[in-house]
Amino acid sequence: MSESIFSGMRGGGRRRRLRSEINVVPYIDVMLVLLVIFMVCAPIANMGTVNVPTAEKTAAPPDSFIQVSLRPDVSAEIGVHRPDRPDAGFQNVPDHDALMRQMQALHAEHPDLPVLIAADRNIIYNEVIQVISDAKKMGIRRVGLATQ
């Protein structure tokens, strides 16, 4: 009797093949739920806010200062601005090196005057930063930007 039970399984019974596949449908469901959660939470996160540092306003701007006017064609105008003569004594300089030499000379004559930089809106921002950096390297402690 024991032979008939074993013999039936050996040759006459149905054989099952084992399938070694991963069922990915539950994983797809989980990923879709996570995608929906991220899509709903993304607008809630306030990613567009940038905290810009604030600067103090001076109570009264200085009456006299060294004014540097930068132009997009790399030329500039530099001079000492005084309340009694606002446009007197300004010189045109053709390039950055001439501007730095003139700024050094004016700073040597007037070491207490701050420097105010006015730049055209179409100028490359790097040129303004370069003038500020070079002025600081010369020892000028107060450098400001003119605004409208």
Disulfide bonds with the S-S distance in Angstrom:
none
